[in-house]
Amino acid sequence: MIKIALAGNPNSGKTTIFNNLTGSSQYVGNWPGVTVEKKEGTYKKDITIVDLPGAYSLSPYTLEEVVARDYLINDPPGAIINIVDATNIERNLYLTTQLMEIGIPIIIALNMYDIVNKNGDKIDVKKLENSLGVKVFATSALKGQGLKEAVNKAVDVSKKPGAPIAKIFPEKINGAIKQISALIKGHVPNKLNYWYAVKFFERDQNALSTIKLPNNIIEEIEPIIQKIETEMDDTSESLITFERYEYIEGIVKQSVVKNNNSTTSEKIDLVLTNRFLALPIFALIMWFVYFISVSSIGAMATDWANEELFGNIIGGNISKFFISANVSPVLHSLVVDGLIGGVGSVLGFVPQIMILFFLLSILEDCGYMARVAFIMDRVFRKFGLSGKSFIPMLISSGCGVPGIMASRTIESEKDRRMTIILTTFIPCGAKLPIIALIASSMFRGSSLVAPSMYFLGIGAVVLSGLILKKTKAFQGNESPFVMELPQYHAPSIKNILNHTWERGKSFIIKAGTVIFIACGFIWFLSNFNFSLELVPPTESILSTIGTIIAPIFMPLGFGEWQPAVASLTGLLAKENVVSTLSIFYGLGESASADAGLIAAISSNFNIISAVSFMSFNLLCAPCVAAIAAVKREMGTWRWTFIAVGYQTLFAYCISFLINNLGGVIFLSAPITVMTYIALFMLGGIVWLTARKDSYLDKKYRYKYTM
């Protein structure tokens, strides 16, 4: 079995190439000892493609860069295909110079070459090959050009021993590296002798911590480094970095001719990333996305699925069959009211969710969502976060679990923890049925409800950032945000469909497993009492439990036992909120279950309490799968409880304010004790956001700004 690793910078097109080469033969796991996602796929029967996490350097700062480096060093593949973004060639070749030092045969895929041609730039591939001493292929991941040729060549070179090492450094530095190489020979793997010599020279502690040298050799190495530092008047690490870029600059001058005219991407960015227009344009785009997916095309598809497919075709026909077959009323109710009514009420929203994921995938694939992270960096930096924190939140619009996992790219432990806590405030696909239900029930399907909830999530992130950043646990400067913006390009239909299906598949699988079981369990608890006697829902086990917990939610405006229990079952899966309400209101065998549920919501809520209910379920603790992801990323139960506790407390406070102040303002409700408590709570939140940072004294400030 030959393993070919794909290595490259983030946004270089690596994943698109991986998907192109492996198709549906991909399998996902975790790298040994860590929880960073590992992707492998079969190209041919005996050829496996490994998609390494994106890395800017083999002198790593993020967990994903550490994983990429450790895999190449400790479990070397047969060959590396280095994916280089041809539109940002100078920056991408920095990693190339490091990959050429680890003794693994390497092929370069000069990706996005079609965009280079479109921009009017010229890259002389032959000159680039001669300068680097390795084979270079011009490729286009979107069009599938040059990929098979690159893989076939990688397989060929994997069968040949050794790999050329680029001659990057001047004689003085190279002489010192050779001296160190001779000293460490026998203490490091032969193939990695040169790489470790460079690492010793630049004092890379991450790499050196894996090697134990005798003290006498260490004592001989240090004077060699110090001598060069004295002669060249700079630190060894800076010298290595400088010489790499000098080497790259020389290659680029010989091989690349840039068109000095502004590219199409640059012209578009003058508008889309404009300091004043960027946020309004982003808001307008998100409104359009939710309008199409929730209020127009998506709404029509969902109405048909709920009323016709699950209401008449499936539920109605099965109900008629059970009646004609004299099936037990208990079994009839379980299947029609519990399973079909509950699961159907969730699956009915699949069209809206798939359309939402489809539109978001277009925005991601064309390069716009990368700009959104850049835009949000301007906003987030004022509130103690960076645009790097927005990337996990962007991913969370599909599912909170990968969003939480994406926080690994944040270097600062404090910023990473805060991002994990705040990420699930952004509505995921599982929360969309709640939004759609309230929008249909209380706001006549208004297209403003869904984007309002999306921006409520962003507002919750901003407000929480202001509050948490002034606590001792999260105090400190935010992580710097470095990100290369990819060129705009026409999205690939294949990629969009793959992304849409991958995101939507998990929703459908959850509905067919977790929610299916949960619906049966909820039906049982809502139809039997503690003596296991069949009773009306108002006398059931859940009614009793709901009556006990309902007072907790009464200040939020939904103190009836049904919505209280629905909020509780949402901890298992957020889709359960809608399916639980559907079961409680006994809509399974209704000819128009969707209309019946909407009518039930309309009669049990007013506009303010409905918004309060929706806001609480969007902002409170996420589902158990996301909580498990928080535990994996936080590493301790203590931090997991802090995260879940903060999310739930924050959601409760926001819903309390919405219900008790919104009722007075919009419904002319009388002023009560709860109104004064809400005003006091609002004052407390204002104080928490505006107070002086007591943990940042002058000494500390100096320490973090050096």
C-alpha positions in Angstrom: 0.0 0.0 0.0 1.4 3.4 -1.0 0.4 6.4 1.0 0.5 9.9 -0.6 0.1 12.8 1.7 -1.5 16.1 0.6 0.3 19.0 2.4 -0.3 22.7 1.9 -1.4 26.0 3.4 -5.0 26.5 4.5 -7.2 27.6 1.5 -4.8 26.2 -1.0 -7.5 23.9 -2.5 -6.2 20.8 -0.6 -9.6 19.4 0.4 -11.1 20.0 -3.0 -8.2 18.0 -4.6 -8.7 15.3 -1.9 -12.4 15.0 -2.7 -11.7 15.0 -6.4 -9.2 12.1 -6.1 -11.0 9.9 -3.6 -14.7 10.6 -4.4 -16.9 8.5 -2.1 -14.1 6.3 -0.8 -13.2 8.6 2.0 -13.1 7.6 5.7 -12.7 9.9 8.7 -11.0 9.2 12.0 -8.8 10.9 14.5 -5.0 11.2 14.5 -3.5 8.9 17.2 -3.4 10.7 20.6 -5.4 13.8 19.4 -8.8 14.6 18.3 -8.0 16.5 15.1 -9.9 15.0 12.2 -8.0 12.6 10.0 -9.1 12.1 6.4 -8.0 9.3 4.2 -9.3 8.0 1.0 -8.6 5.4 -1.7 -7.4 6.7 -5.1 -6.7 3.2 -6.5 -6.7 -0.2 -5.0 -3.2 0.1 -3.5 -2.9 3.9 -3.3 -4.2 5.8 -0.2 -4.5 9.6 -0.2 -4.0 11.3 3.2 -5.4 14.9 3.6 -3.1 16.6 6.2 -4.4 19.5 8.2 -3.5 22.9 6.7 -0.2 24.3 7.8 1.8 27.4 7.1 5.0 26.0 8.5 6.7 22.9 10.0 7.7 25.1 13.0 4.1 24.8 14.3 2.0 27.1 16.4 -1.4 25.5 16.1 -2.5 22.0 17.0 -3.3 21.2 13.4 0.2 22.3 12.3 1.7 20.0 15.0 -0.3 17.1 13.7 0.8 17.7 10.1 4.4 17.9 11.2 4.3 14.9 13.5 2.7 12.7 10.8 5.4 13.5 8.3 8.2 13.0 10.8 6.9 10.0 12.7 4.8 8.1 10.1 6.3 9.3 6.8 4.2 8.6 3.6 5.7 7.3 0.4 5.5 10.8 -1.1 4.1 14.2 -0.6 2.0 16.2 -3.0 2.6 19.8 -1.9 -0.5 21.9 -2.9 0.7 25.4 -3.7 -1.8 28.2 -4.3 -0.4 29.6 -7.5 -2.1 32.9 -6.9 -0.1 33.3 -3.6 3.0 31.5 -4.6 5.6 33.4 -2.6 3.8 32.7 0.7 3.0 29.1 -0.1 6.6 28.2 -1.1 7.7 28.8 2.5 6.2 25.5 3.6 7.7 23.9 0.4 11.2 24.8 1.5 10.6 23.0 4.8 9.0 19.9 3.2 12.1 19.5 1.0 14.3 19.0 4.1 12.6 16.0 5.6 13.8 13.4 3.1 10.4 12.4 1.7 10.0 12.5 -2.2 7.9 15.5 -3.1 5.8 16.6 -6.0 4.4 20.2 -6.3 0.8 20.8 -7.5 0.6 24.4 -8.6 -3.1 24.7 -7.9 -5.6 27.4 -9.1 -3.5 27.7 -12.3 -6.6 28.6 -14.2 -7.1 31.7 -12.0 -3.4 32.7 -12.6 -4.1 32.6 -16.4 -7.4 34.5 -15.9 -5.5 37.2 -13.9 -3.0 37.6 -16.7 -0.1 36.3 -14.7 2.6 34.0 -16.1 4.4 31.2 -14.3 7.2 29.4 -16.1 6.7 25.8 -14.7 9.9 24.5 -16.3 12.0 27.3 -14.6 10.3 26.6 -11.3 11.1 22.9 -11.6 14.7 23.6 -12.4 15.0 26.0 -9.5 13.4 23.7 -6.9 14.7 20.4 -8.3 11.3 18.7 -8.1 8.5 18.0 -10.6 5.9 20.7 -10.8 2.4 20.2 -12.2 -0.1 23.0 -13.1 -3.4 22.0 -11.6 -6.9 23.2 -11.2 -8.8 21.5 -8.3 -12.2 22.8 -9.5 -11.7 21.6 -13.1 -9.8 18.4 -12.1 -6.9 19.3 -14.4 -3.4 17.9 -13.8 -4.4 15.9 -10.6 -4.1 12.4 -11.9 -0.7 13.2 -13.5 0.5 14.6 -10.2 -0.6 11.5 -8.3 0.9 9.1 -10.8 4.2 11.0 -10.6 4.1 10.9 -6.8 3.6 7.1 -6.9 6.7 6.9 -9.2 9.0 8.9 -7.0 7.8 7.1 -3.9 9.5 4.0 -5.3 12.9 5.7 -5.5 15.1 6.0 -2.5 15.9 9.5 -1.0 14.8 12.9 -2.0 16.8 16.1 -3.1 17.3 18.7 -0.4 17.0 22.3 -1.6 20.1 24.5 -1.4 18.6 27.4 0.5 21.1 28.8 2.9 24.4 30.6 2.2 27.7 28.9 2.9 28.2 30.3 6.4 24.8 29.0 7.7 25.1 25.8 5.6 28.5 25.1 7.1 27.1 25.4 10.6 24.2 23.1 9.7 26.7 20.5 8.4 28.7 20.7 11.6 25.5 20.1 13.7 24.5 17.3 11.3 27.7 15.5 11.9 27.3 15.9 15.7 23.8 14.5 15.8 24.4 11.6 13.4 23.3 8.4 15.0 21.0 10.1 17.4 18.3 11.0 14.8 16.9 9.0 11.9 19.3 9.1 8.9 16.6 10.5 6.6 15.9 13.3 9.0 19.5 14.2 9.8 19.5 17.4 7.8 16.0 18.5 9.0 17.0 18.0 12.7 20.2 19.9 12.1 18.3 22.9 10.8 15.9 22.6 13.8 18.8 22.5 16.3 20.3 25.6 14.5 17.1 27.6 14.9 16.4 26.2 18.4 13.0 24.9 17.5 11.9 23.6 20.9 8.8 21.8 19.5 11.0 19.6 17.3 13.9 19.2 19.7 11.7 18.0 22.6 11.3 14.7 20.8 15.1 14.1 20.7 17.4 13.5 23.7 21.1 14.3 23.0 24.0 13.7 25.4 24.9 16.9 27.3 28.4 17.0 25.7 26.9 17.2 22.2 24.5 19.9 23.2 27.4 21.8 24.7 29.2 21.5 21.3 26.2 22.7 19.3 25.5 25.9 21.1 28.9 27.6 20.3 28.4 26.8 16.6 25.1 28.7 16.6 26.3 31.6 18.7 29.3 32.1 16.3 27.0 32.5 13.3 24.6 34.8 15.3 27.6 37.0 16.2 29.0 37.1 12.7 25.7 37.8 11.1 24.3 40.0 13.9 20.9 38.3 14.2 19.2 35.4 16.0 19.5 32.0 14.3 15.7 31.6 13.9 15.5 35.0 12.2 18.4 34.1 9.9 16.7 30.9 8.8 13.4 32.6 8.1 15.1 35.5 6.2 17.2 33.1 4.1 14.1 31.0 3.2 12.3 34.1 1.9 15.4 35.3 0.1 15.6 31.9 -1.7 11.9 32.1 -2.5 12.1 35.6 -3.8 14.9 34.6 -6.2 12.9 31.7 -7.5 9.7 33.9 -8.0 11.7 36.6 -9.8 13.0 34.0 -12.3 9.7 32.1 -12.8 6.8 34.4 -12.2 5.6 37.5 -14.2 2.9 39.4 -12.5 0.2 41.4 -14.2 0.2 44.7 -12.3 -3.4 45.4 -13.2 -6.0 44.9 -10.5 -7.5 41.4 -10.5 -11.2 40.7 -10.5 -11.0 39.6 -6.9 -9.4 42.9 -5.9 -12.0 44.9 -7.6 -14.8 42.9 -6.0 -13.2 43.3 -2.6 -13.2 47.1 -2.9 -16.9 46.8 -2.4 -17.5 43.6 -0.4 -14.8 44.3 2.2 -15.3 48.1 2.3 -15.0 49.4 5.8 -18.6 50.9 5.7 -20.3 48.6 3.2 -19.0 45.2 4.3 -21.4 44.6 7.2 -24.6 45.9 5.5 -23.8 43.7 2.5 -23.2 40.7 4.7 -26.5 41.3 6.5 -28.3 41.6 3.1 -26.7 38.4 1.8 -27.7 36.5 5.0 -31.2 37.9 4.7 -31.4 36.6 1.1 -30.0 33.2 2.1 -32.6 32.8 4.9 -35.4 34.3 2.7 -34.8 31.6 0.0 -34.3 28.7 2.4 -36.9 29.5 5.1 -39.5 31.9 3.8 -40.0 31.2 0.1 -38.8 28.1 -1.8 -37.9 26.3 1.4 -41.2 27.1 3.1 -43.2 25.7 0.1 -41.2 22.5 0.1 -41.5 22.1 3.9 -45.3 22.8 3.8 -45.7 20.0 1.2 -43.5 17.6 3.2 -45.3 18.2 6.4 -48.9 18.4 5.2 -48.8 16.0 2.2 -45.9 13.6 2.6 -46.0 13.0 6.4 -49.6 14.2 7.0 -51.7 12.6 4.2 -49.5 10.1 2.3 -47.6 8.5 5.1 -49.5 9.3 8.3 -53.0 9.2 6.7 -52.5 6.0 4.8 -50.9 4.1 7.8 -53.7 5.4 10.0 -56.4 4.1 7.6 -54.6 0.8 7.3 -54.4 0.4 11.2 -58.1 1.2 11.5 -59.1 -1.3 8.8 -56.8 -4.0 10.4 -58.2 -3.3 13.9 -54.8 -2.6 15.2 -54.6 -1.8 18.9 -55.3 1.9 19.6 -52.1 2.1 21.7 -49.9 0.8 18.9 -51.9 3.1 16.5 -51.1 6.1 18.6 -47.4 5.1 19.1 -46.8 4.8 15.4 -48.9 7.6 14.0 -48.8 10.2 16.8 -45.4 9.3 18.3 -43.1 8.1 15.6 -44.5 9.5 12.4 -45.8 12.7 14.0 -42.6 13.3 15.9 -40.0 12.3 13.4 -42.1 13.6 10.5 -42.3 17.1 12.1 -38.5 17.2 12.0 -37.9 15.5 8.7 -40.4 17.9 7.2 -37.9 20.7 7.6 -35.2 18.8 5.6 -36.0 20.8 2.4 -35.4 24.1 4.2 -32.2 22.8 5.8 -30.8 21.4 2.6 -31.5 24.7 0.7 -29.8 26.6 3.5 -26.7 24.4 3.4 -26.7 24.6 -0.4 -26.6 28.4 -0.4 -24.0 28.5 2.4 -21.8 26.1 0.4 -22.0 28.4 -2.6 -20.8 31.3 -0.5 -18.0 29.2 1.0 -16.9 27.7 -2.3 -16.7 31.0 -4.2 -14.5 32.6 -1.5 -16.9 35.0 0.1 -17.1 33.4 3.5 -13.3 33.8 3.9 -13.9 37.5 3.5 -16.6 37.4 6.2 -14.0 36.2 8.7 -11.9 39.1 7.7 -14.8 41.5 8.0 -15.8 40.1 11.4 -12.3 40.4 12.7 -12.8 44.2 12.6 -15.8 43.8 14.8 -14.7 41.0 17.1 -11.3 42.6 17.8 -13.1 45.4 19.6 -14.8 42.8 21.9 -11.8 40.7 22.9 -11.9 38.2 20.0 -10.4 37.9 16.5 -11.7 36.8 13.1 -10.1 33.4 13.8 -12.9 32.9 16.4 -15.5 33.6 13.7 -14.4 30.6 11.6 -15.6 28.0 14.1 -18.9 30.0 14.4 -19.3 30.0 10.7 -18.9 26.2 10.6 -21.4 26.0 13.5 -24.1 27.3 11.1 -24.1 23.7 9.8 -23.5 21.8 13.1 -22.0 22.9 16.4 -19.8 19.8 16.8 -17.3 20.5 13.9 -17.6 24.2 14.8 -16.3 23.4 18.3 -13.6 21.2 16.9 -12.5 24.0 14.5 -11.4 26.1 17.6 -8.1 24.1 17.6 -6.6 26.5 15.1 -6.6 29.2 17.8 -3.2 29.4 19.5 -4.2 31.1 22.8 -5.7 28.7 25.3 -7.9 31.4 26.8 -9.2 32.5 23.4 -9.8 28.9 22.4 -11.9 28.2 25.5 -13.9 31.4 25.1 -14.5 30.5 21.4 -15.7 27.0 22.4 -18.2 28.5 24.9 -19.6 31.1 22.4 -19.6 29.0 19.2 -23.0 27.3 19.7 -24.7 30.7 20.0 -24.8 30.7 16.2 -28.0 28.8 15.1 -27.1 25.4 13.6 -29.2 23.4 11.2 -30.9 21.5 14.0 -32.3 24.8 15.4 -33.7 25.9 12.1 -37.0 23.9 12.6 -37.6 25.9 15.8 -37.0 29.2 13.9 -39.2 28.1 11.0 -42.0 27.0 13.4 -42.1 30.3 15.3 -41.8 32.3 12.1 -44.8 30.4 10.6 -46.9 30.4 13.7 -46.4 34.0 15.0 -45.0 36.1 12.2 -46.8 34.8 9.0 -43.6 33.3 7.7 -41.7 36.7 7.7 -38.3 36.5 6.0 -36.8 38.7 8.8 -37.2 36.2 11.6 -34.4 33.7 10.6 -31.7 36.3 9.9 -32.7 38.1 13.1 -32.0 35.0 15.0 -28.7 34.6 13.2 -27.6 38.1 14.2 -29.0 37.5 17.7 -26.4 34.7 17.9 -23.6 37.1 16.7 -24.9 39.7 19.2 -24.7 37.1 22.0 -21.1 36.3 21.0 -20.2 40.0 21.0 -21.9 40.7 24.4 -20.4 37.6 26.0 -17.0 38.6 24.6 -17.2 41.9 26.4 -18.2 40.3 29.6 -15.9 37.3 29.7 -12.8 39.1 28.5 -12.9 41.2 31.7 -12.7 38.1 33.9 -9.5 36.6 35.2 -10.1 33.3 33.4 -10.1 34.9 29.9 -8.1 38.1 30.3 -5.3 38.7 27.9 -4.7 39.9 24.3 -6.6 38.2 21.6 -4.8 35.9 19.1 -3.5 37.6 16.0 -5.5 36.8 12.9 -3.5 35.8 9.8 -5.5 34.5 6.8 -4.9 34.5 3.1 -8.0 35.4 1.1 -8.5 33.0 -1.8 -9.3 34.4 -5.2 -13.0 34.5 -6.1 -14.0 31.8 -8.5 -17.0 30.1 -9.9 -18.2 27.4 -7.3 -17.9 23.8 -8.3 -21.3 22.1 -8.5 -19.8 18.8 -7.4 -18.2 20.4 -4.3 -21.4 22.3 -3.4 -23.5 19.1 -3.7 -20.9 17.1 -1.6 -20.9 19.8 1.1 -24.7 20.1 1.2 -25.1 16.3 1.4 -22.4 15.9 4.1 -24.1 18.5 6.3 -27.6 17.4 5.6 -26.9 13.7 6.0 -26.1 14.1 9.7 -29.4 15.8 10.3 -31.3 13.0 8.5 -29.4 10.3 10.3 -30.1 11.9 13.6 -33.8 12.1 12.8 -33.8 8.4 11.9 -31.9 7.3 15.0 -31.7 9.5 18.0 -34.9 11.4 17.4 -36.8 8.3 16.3 -36.0 6.7 19.7 -36.6 9.9 21.6 -40.0 10.3 20.0 -41.1 6.8 21.0 -39.8 7.5 24.6 -41.5 10.9 24.7 -44.8 9.4 23.4 -44.6 6.7 26.2 -44.0 9.3 28.9 -46.7 11.6 27.6 -49.4 8.8 27.4 -48.7 6.7 30.6 -48.6 7.6 34.3 -46.3 6.3 36.9 -48.6 3.3 37.4 -48.1 2.5 33.7 -51.7 3.1 32.9 -52.8 4.7 29.6 -53.9 8.3 30.5 -54.5 11.6 28.7 -51.3 13.7 28.3 -52.4 16.1 31.1 -52.1 13.2 33.6 -49.0 11.6 32.2 -45.5 11.1 33.6 -44.2 14.0 31.5 -47.0 16.2 32.6 -46.0 15.6 36.2 -42.4 16.3 35.5 -43.2 19.3 33.4 -45.5 20.7 36.1 -42.5 20.6 38.5 -40.1 22.3 36.2 -42.6 24.7 34.5 -42.2 27.4 37.2 -38.6 27.8 36.3 -39.7 28.9 32.8 -42.7 31.0 33.9 -40.6 34.3 34.1 -39.6 33.6 30.5 -43.2 33.6 29.3 -43.7 29.9 28.6 -44.6 28.4 32.0 -46.9 25.6 30.6 -45.5 22.1 31.0 -45.4 21.3 27.3 -42.9 24.0 26.2 -41.0 23.5 29.4 -40.5 19.8 28.7 -39.8 20.5 25.0 -36.9 22.7 26.0 -35.6 19.9 28.2 -35.7 17.3 25.5 -33.8 19.8 23.3 -30.7 18.9 25.2 -30.8 15.5 23.6 -31.1 17.0 20.1 -32.4 20.4 19.3 -34.7 18.9 16.7 -36.6 17.3 19.6 -38.1 20.7 20.5 -40.4 20.6 17.5 -41.1 16.9 17.5 -41.9 17.0 21.3 -44.4 19.8 20.8 -45.9 17.9 17.9 -46.4 14.8 20.1 -47.8 16.8 23.0 -50.4 18.6 20.9 -51.4 15.2 19.4 -51.0 16.0 15.8 -49.7 12.8 14.4 -52.9 11.7 12.6 -54.0 15.1 11.6 -54.5 15.5 7.9 -52.6 18.8 8.2 -50.2 18.2 11.0 -48.1 21.2 10.1 -51.1 23.6 10.2 -52.3 22.0 13.4 -48.9 22.5 15.1 -48.8 26.1 13.9 -52.4 26.7 15.3 -51.4 25.1 18.6 -48.3 27.4 18.9 -50.4 30.4 18.0 -53.0 29.7 20.8 -50.4 28.9 23.5 -47.9 31.8 22.9 -48.1 35.5 22.2 -45.5 37.2 20.0 -43.2 38.1 22.9 -43.3 34.7 24.7 -42.7 33.0 21.4 -39.6 35.0 20.7 -38.5 34.3 24.3 -39.0 30.6 23.8 -37.2 30.6 20.5 -34.3 32.7 21.9 -33.9 30.5 25.0 -33.7 27.3 22.9 -31.2 28.9 20.4 -28.8 30.2 23.1 -29.0 27.7 25.9 -26.8 24.6 26.3 -26.4 22.7 23.0 -27.3 19.1 22.3 -25.5 16.2 24.1 -23.3 15.6 21.0 -22.0 19.2 21.1 -21.6 19.0 24.9 -19.4 15.9 24.4 -17.4 17.8 21.8 -16.9 20.6 24.4 -15.6 18.0 26.9 -13.1 16.7 24.4 -11.8 20.1 23.5 -11.8 21.6 27.0 -10.2 18.4 28.4 -11.9 18.6 31.8 -15.5 18.3 33.2 -14.9 21.5 35.2 -14.6 23.7 32.0 -17.4 21.7 30.4 -19.8 22.6 33.2 -18.6 26.2 33.1 -19.4 26.4 29.4 -22.8 24.7 29.7 -23.7 26.7 32.8 -22.7 30.1 31.2 -24.7 29.3 28.0 -27.8 28.4 29.9 -27.6 31.3 32.3 -27.0 33.7 29.5 -29.9 32.3 27.5 -32.2 32.6 30.6 -31.2 36.2 31.2 -31.8 37.2 27.5 -35.2 35.4 27.5 -36.1 37.0 30.8 -35.4 40.5 29.4 -37.3 39.8 26.2 -40.4 38.6 28.0 -40.6 41.1 30.8 -39.4 44.2 29.0 -40.8 43.3 25.6 -44.3 42.6 27.0 -44.4 46.1 28.6 -43.0 47.9 25.4 -44.9 46.0 22.7 -48.0 44.5 24.3 -48.7 47.2 26.9 -48.4 44.6 29.7 -48.6 46.1 33.2 -45.4 46.9 35.1 -44.8 44.3 37.8 -42.0 43.2 40.1 -40.6 41.1 37.2 -40.3 44.3 35.2 -38.1 45.9 37.9 -36.0 42.7 38.2 -35.5 42.8 34.4 -34.4 46.5 34.6 -32.0 45.6 37.4 -30.7 42.6 35.3 -30.2 44.9 32.3 -28.3 47.4 34.4 -26.1 44.5 35.6 -25.3 43.4 32.0 -24.5 47.0 31.0 -22.1 47.3 34.1 -20.4 43.9 33.2 -19.7 45.1 29.7 -18.7 48.7 30.5 -16.7 48.1 33.8 -13.0 48.6 33.9 -10.8 45.6 33.4 -9.5 45.1 37.0 -7.1 42.3 35.9 -5.2 44.4 33.4 -3.0 46.7 35.4 -0.1 48.8 34.0 2.5 46.1 34.6 0.3 43.4 32.9 -0.5 45.8 30.0 3.2 46.3 29.4 3.8 42.6 29.5 1.3 41.9 26.7 2.1 44.8 24.4 5.8 44.2 24.1 
